[in-house]
Amino acid sequence: MIFDGKKDVSSRIKNLYLSILNRVMYGHEIFIFFHVHVTK
């Protein structure tokens, strides 16, 4: 039970990290796209 709990918490943290990372990457793509079009 203890191991299952730790595994669940670990997967939750990993999912949270991945979702944040995806948001950051998506934000950077929008920023670069916007920057390129504005400077053009």
Secondary structure, 3 states (H helix, E strand, C coil): CHHHHHHHHHHHHHHHHHHHHHHHHHHHHHHHHHHHHHHC
